Amino acid sequence: MKKITYITCMVFGLMLKGQAQEKVWTLEECMQYAVDHSPKVHIEEHTHNTYKAEHAQSIASFLPAISTQVSAGYGFGRSVDDNYNYTNTTNFSNGYEAYTNLTLFSGGQLINGWRLARVNEKLGKNDIQKAKDDLAIKVMAAYVDVLYYEGTSRYAAEKLEESTRNFYKVTREQELGLKGKADVVQLEAQVAEDDYFLTNQQNLYNTSLLTLKDYMNFPFDEKFQVDTTLINDVSLPANDQIDDILDFALENNPTALQLKHKLKASQMQHLIEKGKLLPTISVSAGIYTDYYKDLKSKDTQVPFSDQLSNKRREYITFRLSFPLFDGLRKITSVKRARNNVRIVREQQTETIRQLQTAIEKAVLDREGYAKEMIQMEKKTTSDQYSYHVTLRKFEEGLMSPLDLQNSSNILLQSRANLLQRKLMFLIKCKEVDYYKGEPLVK
């Protein structure tokens, strides 16, 4: 039993020592790595590039469309000659045309399409930032879990080492007749319990580390160690006004801006669908010429260049198109777009309420964890002193192994709670700073 526990402590100590020689990842480096290697962020970037292309297309839609057309064909069988008589012949025809078309009025579809594309481009850019922020928050929470279980594993290893040392000491005292069998059995049970707790915390540490690597898209087979000095950067927060943070977040936070852009986009789409109910006015202009040759005729025919010159004609056309009935498809599209506007407006109201609640909760939690952290520091110091007193009395025979076990467990719980409060305080500080406009990934 003694050899097993001793080897366990040594293995865990060597593991931590070996990890210390590897690269130490800070929280900022983890978030930056996750953002740079996230498929979801890359998808949003590609979507934004599509929105940019659509924006450029909407601008070009104001310009006239220019096209050219060339045709060639053979005719067989009966046809009409220049004297409007039917003949049985074979002919070759060749036509050339260049034309342009410009929409003068389309019910505001062009201008609203451009406004929609511009809003979508802003939405795509904001979606990239939101995807980065959401991923950074997940990484930050996973990073804190790794720090917590790394700390509890270290505490458990220290507790197991001390329990093993006490067990060995009591065993020697039993051989000398200074301690009874009950004390040895009690301490042996304590060593087994501490060994189990260490194994449990190591498993939780490995699981949390795997979760962090998953969020970062980091290779699972590579070694990884986080920066444990983060818990040393603890300072009490300044007094912040929740209303000021909320006002800033409503105008700048990606979550609030996302619904704002979506509402604007749905309104533009509604205007486009309404514009389809109005008439469309367009103008077309072009130039056309062709060439014709009767392949069976023995008469001299007009040369190619002369025909192109003589048959050339220019034209300009104004067109008015008015929709009369299309099976209520346009009316249904207008109603659908109008309902989408109402849906997005309700989603925006709900999002603003949730954002306000999240900001208030983050500020209150930060203040609460700051107070709890101060109290837990005092309690941990007191429990540390109490444990040393209990250990001294146990060595003098004034305390039982059960008293020593209870004091040791209380100290371990206090140290774990203090570590948890520090980490939660740090994460709430970063969360409040994020709502105040400080980027998570710089």
C-alpha positions in Angstrom: 0.0 0.0 0.0 2.8 2.4 0.9 4.6 1.7 -2.3 1.5 2.2 -4.4 0.7 5.6 -2.9 4.3 6.7 -3.0 4.6 5.7 -6.7 1.4 7.6 -7.4 2.7 10.8 -5.9 6.0 10.5 -7.7 4.3 9.9 -11.1 2.0 12.9 -10.7 4.9 15.0 -9.5 7.0 13.9 -12.5 4.1 14.6 -14.8 3.8 18.2 -13.6 7.5 18.6 -13.8 7.6 17.3 -17.4 4.7 19.6 -18.3 6.6 22.5 -16.9 9.2 22.1 -19.6 6.7 22.3 -22.4 5.2 25.5 -23.8 2.9 27.2 -21.3 -0.3 28.5 -22.9 -1.8 31.7 -21.6 -5.5 32.4 -21.8 -5.0 35.0 -24.5 -2.9 32.6 -26.6 -5.5 29.8 -26.2 -8.3 32.1 -27.4 -6.3 33.4 -30.3 -5.3 29.9 -31.4 -9.0 28.8 -31.2 -10.1 31.7 -33.3 -7.4 31.2 -35.9 -8.2 27.5 -36.3 -12.0 27.5 -35.9 -13.9 26.1 -38.9 -17.0 28.0 -37.7 -15.1 31.3 -37.8 -13.8 30.5 -41.3 -17.4 29.7 -42.4 -18.5 33.1 -41.3 -15.6 34.7 -43.1 -16.5 33.0 -46.3 -20.1 34.1 -45.8 -19.0 37.6 -45.4 -17.0 37.4 -48.6 -20.2 36.4 -50.3 -22.0 39.4 -48.9 -19.3 41.6 -50.2 -19.7 40.2 -53.6 -23.4 40.6 -53.5 -22.9 44.3 -52.4 -20.7 44.9 -55.4 -23.3 43.2 -57.6 -26.1 45.5 -56.2 -24.1 48.5 -57.1 -23.5 47.2 -60.6 -27.2 46.6 -61.1 -27.7 50.4 -61.4 -25.6 50.3 -64.6 -27.1 49.3 -68.0 -26.6 45.7 -69.1 -24.7 45.4 -72.4 -24.9 42.2 -74.5 -23.8 41.0 -78.0 -25.3 38.2 -80.0 -24.1 36.4 -83.1 -26.3 33.8 -84.9 -25.7 31.5 -87.9 -28.0 28.9 -89.5 -28.9 26.9 -92.5 -32.3 26.6 -94.0 -33.6 23.6 -96.0 -36.8 23.1 -97.9 -39.5 25.6 -98.8 -38.9 29.3 -98.1 -40.0 32.7 -99.2 -37.8 34.6 -101.7 -37.6 38.4 -102.1 -40.7 38.3 -104.4 -42.7 36.5 -101.7 -42.8 33.4 -103.7 -42.3 29.9 -102.2 -39.2 28.2 -103.5 -37.5 25.0 -102.7 -33.9 25.9 -101.8 -31.1 25.9 -99.2 -29.9 29.1 -97.6 -27.4 30.3 -95.1 -28.1 33.3 -92.8 -25.9 35.1 -90.3 -26.9 37.8 -87.9 -25.1 40.3 -85.6 -26.6 42.3 -82.8 -25.4 44.5 -79.9 -27.9 45.9 -77.4 -28.2 47.4 -74.0 -31.0 47.4 -71.4 -31.5 49.8 -68.5 -34.2 49.6 -65.8 -35.7 53.1 -65.2 -38.1 52.1 -62.5 -38.8 48.9 -60.6 -40.7 49.9 -57.5 -37.6 50.6 -55.6 -36.2 47.1 -55.9 -32.8 48.3 -57.1 -32.2 50.8 -54.3 -33.6 48.6 -51.7 -31.6 45.7 -53.0 -28.4 47.8 -52.6 -29.4 48.8 -49.1 -30.1 45.1 -48.2 -26.7 44.1 -49.6 -25.0 46.8 -47.6 -26.8 45.7 -44.4 -25.9 42.0 -45.1 -22.2 43.0 -45.5 -22.3 44.6 -42.1 -24.2 41.6 -40.7 -21.5 39.3 -42.1 -18.7 41.3 -40.5 -20.6 41.3 -37.2 -21.2 37.6 -37.4 -17.5 37.0 -37.7 -16.9 38.9 -34.5 -19.7 37.2 -32.7 -18.4 33.8 -33.7 -15.0 34.8 -32.4 -16.4 36.1 -29.1 -18.7 33.1 -28.5 -15.7 30.7 -29.1 -13.4 32.8 -26.9 -16.0 32.6 -24.1 -16.2 28.8 -24.4 -12.4 28.6 -24.4 -12.2 30.9 -21.4 -14.6 28.7 -19.4 -12.8 25.5 -20.4 -9.4 27.1 -19.5 -10.7 28.0 -16.0 -11.9 24.4 -15.6 -8.4 23.1 -16.4 -6.9 25.5 -13.9 -9.3 24.5 -11.2 -8.8 20.7 -11.7 -5.0 21.2 -12.0 -5.1 23.0 -8.7 -7.3 20.4 -7.0 -5.1 17.6 -8.3 -2.0 19.4 -6.9 -3.8 19.8 -3.5 -4.8 16.1 -3.6 -1.3 15.0 -4.3 0.0 17.1 -1.4 -2.6 15.7 0.9 -1.9 12.1 -0.2 1.8 12.7 0.3 1.2 14.0 3.8 -1.3 11.2 4.7 1.3 8.6 3.5 3.9 10.2 5.6 1.7 10.1 8.7 0.7 6.5 7.9 4.3 5.5 7.8 5.1 7.4 11.0 2.2 5.8 12.9 3.2 2.3 11.5 6.7 2.8 13.0 5.2 4.0 16.3 3.0 0.9 16.4 6.0 -1.3 16.0 7.5 0.6 19.0 4.3 0.2 21.0 3.4 3.9 21.0 0.3 3.7 18.8 -2.5 1.2 18.6 -3.8 -0.9 15.7 -6.9 1.3 15.4 -4.8 4.4 14.6 -2.9 2.5 11.9 -6.1 1.2 10.3 -7.7 4.7 10.4 -4.7 6.3 8.7 -4.5 3.5 6.1 -8.1 4.2 5.2 -7.3 7.9 5.0 -4.5 7.1 2.5 -6.8 5.0 0.4 -9.4 7.8 0.4 -6.8 10.4 -0.6 -5.5 8.1 -3.3 -9.0 7.8 -4.7 -9.6 11.5 -4.6 -6.3 12.2 -6.4 -7.2 9.7 -9.2 -10.7 11.3 -9.5 -9.2 14.8 -9.8 -6.7 13.7 -12.3 -9.4 12.2 -14.4 -11.4 15.4 -14.2 -8.3 17.4 -15.2 -7.7 15.2 -18.2 -11.4 15.5 -19.3 -11.3 19.3 -18.9 -8.0 19.5 -20.9 -9.6 17.4 -23.6 -12.6 19.8 -23.7 -10.2 22.8 -24.0 -8.3 21.2 -26.9 -11.6 20.4 -28.6 -12.7 24.1 -28.5 -9.2 25.2 -29.7 -9.1 22.6 -32.5 -5.8 21.6 -31.0 -4.1 18.2 -31.8 -5.2 15.8 -29.1 -1.9 13.8 -29.2 0.3 16.9 -28.5 1.3 17.9 -24.9 -0.4 20.9 -23.5 -0.1 23.0 -20.3 -1.9 26.1 -19.2 -0.5 29.1 -17.4 -1.3 28.6 -13.7 0.0 32.1 -12.8 -3.3 33.6 -14.0 -4.8 33.2 -10.5 -2.1 35.6 -9.2 -3.5 38.5 -11.3 -6.3 39.3 -8.9 -7.3 42.8 -8.1 -10.5 44.3 -6.8 -12.8 45.8 -9.5 -13.8 49.4 -9.9 -17.3 50.5 -9.3 -19.3 50.3 -12.6 -22.7 51.7 -13.5 -24.8 48.9 -15.0 -26.8 51.4 -17.0 -23.7 52.8 -18.7 -22.5 49.3 -19.5 -25.9 48.4 -20.9 -26.1 51.5 -23.1 -22.7 50.8 -24.5 -23.4 47.1 -25.1 -26.7 47.9 -27.0 -24.8 50.0 -29.5 -21.6 47.9 -29.8 -22.0 44.4 -28.6 -22.1 41.8 -31.5 -25.1 40.1 -30.0 -27.2 43.3 -30.0 -25.8 44.4 -33.4 -26.7 41.1 -35.0 -30.4 41.5 -34.3 -30.2 45.1 -35.3 -28.8 44.3 -38.7 -31.2 41.4 -39.1 -34.2 43.7 -38.4 -32.9 46.2 -41.0 -32.3 43.4 -43.5 -35.9 42.1 -43.0 -37.3 45.6 -43.5 -35.4 46.0 -46.8 -36.6 42.6 -48.0 -40.1 43.6 -47.2 -39.8 46.8 -49.3 -38.3 44.7 -52.1 -41.3 42.3 -52.1 -43.7 45.3 -52.1 -41.8 46.8 -55.0 -42.6 43.7 -57.1 -46.2 44.7 -57.0 -45.5 47.9 -58.9 -44.9 48.3 -62.6 -41.5 48.1 -64.2 -40.2 50.6 -66.7 -37.1 49.9 -68.8 -35.5 51.1 -72.0 -33.5 49.1 -74.5 -31.4 50.2 -77.4 -29.3 48.3 -80.0 -28.0 47.8 -83.5 -28.6 44.8 -85.7 -27.5 43.6 -89.1 -27.5 40.3 -91.0 -26.2 38.4 -94.0 -28.3 36.0 -96.3 -27.1 33.7 -99.1 -29.1 31.3 -101.3 -26.8 28.4 -101.8 -28.8 27.0 -104.8 -29.1 30.3 -106.7 -26.9 30.9 -109.7 -27.5 34.6 -109.7 -24.9 37.0 -108.5 -25.6 37.8 -104.8 -24.9 40.9 -102.7 -21.4 40.7 -101.1 -21.1 40.0 -97.4 -19.8 43.5 -96.5 -22.5 45.3 -98.5 -25.2 43.3 -96.9 -23.9 44.1 -93.4 -23.9 47.8 -94.2 -27.2 47.9 -96.1 -29.2 45.9 -93.6 -27.9 47.6 -90.5 -30.6 49.1 -88.3 -30.7 50.8 -84.9 -33.6 50.7 -82.5 -34.7 52.0 -79.1 -37.5 50.5 -77.1 -39.4 51.6 -74.0 -41.1 48.8 -72.1 -43.8 49.0 -69.3 -44.5 45.8 -67.4 -47.3 45.6 -64.9 -48.1 42.4 -62.9 -51.8 41.5 -63.0 -52.1 38.0 -61.5 -49.6 35.4 -60.6 -51.5 33.1 -58.3 -51.0 35.3 -55.3 -47.3 34.5 -55.2 -46.3 38.1 -54.9 -48.9 38.9 -52.3 -47.9 35.9 -50.2 -44.2 37.0 -50.5 -45.1 40.4 -49.1 -47.0 38.9 -46.2 -44.2 36.5 -45.5 -41.6 39.4 -45.5 -43.8 41.5 -43.3 -44.2 38.7 -40.7 -40.4 38.2 -40.8 -40.0 41.8 -39.8 -42.3 41.3 -36.8 -40.5 38.0 -35.8 -37.1 39.7 -35.9 -38.4 42.7 -33.9 -39.7 40.3 -31.2 -36.4 38.5 -31.2 -34.6 41.8 -30.8 -36.7 42.7 -27.8 -36.0 39.3 -26.2 -32.3 39.6 -27.0 -32.1 43.0 -25.4 -33.8 41.7 -22.3 -31.4 38.7 -22.1 -28.4 41.0 -22.6 -29.5 43.3 -19.9 -30.0 40.3 -17.5 -26.5 38.9 -18.5 -24.8 42.3 -17.8 -26.5 42.8 -14.4 -25.7 39.2 -13.4 -22.1 39.5 -14.5 -21.6 42.7 -12.5 -23.3 41.3 -9.4 -21.5 38.0 -9.7 -18.1 39.8 -9.9 -18.8 41.8 -6.8 -20.1 38.7 -5.0 -17.1 36.5 -5.9 -14.8 39.4 -4.8 -16.3 39.3 -1.3 -16.4 35.5 -1.2 -12.7 35.4 -2.2 -11.7 37.7 0.6 -13.7 35.6 3.2 -12.3 32.4 1.8 -8.7 33.7 2.1 -9.4 34.3 5.8 -11.0 30.9 6.3 -8.2 29.1 4.5 -5.6 30.8 6.7 -7.6 29.8 9.7 -8.1 26.2 8.6 -4.4 26.0 7.8 -3.5 27.0 11.3 -6.2 24.7 12.8 -4.8 21.7 10.8 -1.2 22.3 12.0 -2.5 22.5 15.6 -4.5 19.3 15.2 -1.5 17.6 13.6 0.7 18.6 16.5 -1.8 17.3 19.1 -2.2 14.1 17.1 1.5 13.5 17.2 1.4 14.2 21.0 -1.5 11.7 21.4 -4.1 14.3 22.2 -6.1 13.9 19.0 -7.5 10.9 17.2 -6.8 10.0 13.6 -10.5 10.9 12.9 -9.9 14.4 14.2 -6.8 14.7 11.9 -8.8 13.4 9.0 -11.6 15.9 9.5 -9.2 18.8 9.8 -7.3 17.8 6.7 -10.5 17.5 4.7 -11.7 20.9 5.8 -8.4 22.4 4.8 -8.5 20.8 1.4 -12.1 21.9 0.8 -11.2 25.5 1.8 -8.3 25.6 -0.6 -10.4 24.2 -3.4 -13.2 26.8 -2.7 -10.7 29.6 -2.6 -9.2 28.5 -5.9 -12.7 28.3 -7.4 -13.7 31.8 -6.1 -10.5 33.3 -7.6 -11.1 31.7 -11.0 -14.8 32.7 -11.1 -13.9 36.2 -10.0 -11.3 36.5 -12.9 -13.7 35.2 -15.5 -16.5 37.5 -14.3 -14.0 40.5 -14.5 -13.2 39.5 -18.1 -16.9 39.1 -18.9 -17.8 42.6 -17.6 -14.8 44.1 -19.4 -16.1 42.5 -22.6 -19.5 44.1 -22.2 -17.7 47.4 -21.6 -16.0 47.1 -25.0 -12.7 45.4 -24.3 -12.1 42.7 -26.9 -11.7 39.1 -25.7 -9.2 38.4 -28.5 -6.9 41.3 -29.1 
